[in-house]
Amino acid sequence: MTTIPQTITHDDGRIELSETAPVADSPYYNEELAPVPTEKRTWNTYNYTALWVGMAHNVPSYGLAAGLIALGMDWLQAFITITLANLLVLIPMLLNSHAGTKYGIPFPVFARAFYGIRGANVPALLRAFIACGWFGIQTWIGGLGMYVIAGKLFGDWWVNAPILAGKPWTLWASFALFWVIQMAIMWRGMDTLRRFENWAAPLVIVVAIALLVWILIEAGGLGPILSQPSKVGWGADWWALFFPSLMAMIAFWSTLSLNMPDFTRFGKGQREQMLGQTLGLPTTMSFFAILSILITSGTVVIYGEAIWDPITLANQFDNPLVVAIGLFTVLIATVSVNIAANVVSPSYDFSNAAPRLVSRRAGAMLTGVIGVLMVPWYLFENPDLYIFTWLQTYGGLLGAVAGVLIGGYWLVNRTKLDLVDLYRPEGRYWFSAGFNWRGLVATAVGIVLAVGGAYTAAGTDGPFPPDGLIPLLKPLYDYSWVVGLVASLLTFVVLSRPSPRREPAATPEPATA
């Protein structure tokens, strides 16, 4: 008879396995997916704050605020939109983070409680492929930064190198080198990432402030910058731009709102991760937003147009040393966010799909390869495509997953999970052949309502028809993330209501050793 390992509940509410040997024989277990022992849960408030500072200060997040300016908002409208979005996305992020800290489990294992041990691969792989797209975008940006730096150092022969597949071969070489650097850091593990974040985060802030100071001097102070008028006003045109922009801004971090358990599983306690994230995400994103807003508005004064890409802006400087310092900081920021946000999660997600075959390192390599195959140079091509197609569409997809996780963990299970059964095919989370149809149906309902009406605005280039994929649902697409989250949450809670013919969805508190 197999002995079922017991769990240990600590005074602070954190739970761990007292032994792992019996669970280790499960085909749905490996070292990367295993609950983190409490003695290895060492991340403190500063670590989480530094993590978010490092992830918030990067080129795509700079592009959020700068892109809104380029789309017609003034500095105040852009700041309101981004600050509100980050306050809203912090709510599901903290709700889902709780399980990681309490049980020491990553996102794909957490999802098993609501989708089934096999069914969890659906949301995990959905999240993974979106992360691969982001990894490709960030790597392309980093490679472009290296290409510009090298061009300032080596001269015209580097910038005007022979064309290969539509771009200079030196740009492709820079892209490849930046890819290798990131893979090497990730190969060394989470501790290396934590140390890298601790010193990279402050450096990015310092250089961004220096760039702002230069912009203020060149533009003649804040006056000319803040006086730049809104192109949409505060009437109907503003609201038509505000709501889809807000959803896109929320979507930017909706990825981490799902997989923050991948990081909070290493936390010393709930207080540390909650305080660290609250200090790190909305504050630094708002601070970086105002920097990028002022800098981009300043470029309108100085150059007569909004330069929303900081690499293009840095290349305007004549001094090679200034360009090198500025773009080196871009590279640091890009590595910081790309590994933390776009490699850690899919490495776990791919490992969850085949625990015996795919390790964390193998998952990271797979992420890197798929990220390149998703043609990232196209996704970051212009503000419309970046904000209203890429961000808004996947925001609806991930909002539908977040609704199931939040509804299942907080409303159905009341934060009580059976840690052992998350790894056992004969346990309560096996449901029917490893799939919980309720979670899958709820997610499908959320996705259809959220992105079924996806459309491309008239006069812009995009993959969707102007009237929407499903014309009847077109109005919902402007609210994609909220629609996906609310629809899937309500659907899952309703479908999970206890009935006389089956066990209640809520599970008992794990045994205390």
Secondary structure, 3 states (H helix, E strand, C coil): CCCCCCEEECCCCCEEECCCHHHHCCCCCCCCCCCCCHHHCCECHHHHHHHHHHHHCCHHHHHHHHHHHHCCCCHHHHHHHHHHHHHHHHHHHHHHHHHHHHHCCCHHHHHHHHHCCCCCHHHHHHHHHHHHHHHHHHHHHHHHHHHHHHHHHHCHHHHCCCEECCEEHHHHHHHHHHHHHHHHHHHCCHHHHHHHHHHHHHHHHHHHHHHHHHHHHHHCCHHHHHCCCCCCCCCHHHHHHHHHHHHHHHHHHHHHHHHCHHHHCCECCHHHHHHHHHHHHHHHHHHHHHHHHHHHHHHHHHHCCCCCCHHHHHCCCCCHHHHHHHHHHHHHHHHHHHHHHHCHHHHHHHHHHCCCCCCHHHHHHHHHHHHHHCCHHHHCCCHHHHHHHHHHHHHHHHHHHHHHHHHHHHHHCCCCCCCCCCCCCCCHHHCECCECHHHHHHHHHHHHHHHCCCCCCCCCCCCCCCCCCCHHHHHHHCCHHHHHHHHHHHHHHHHCCCCCCCCCCCCCCCCCC
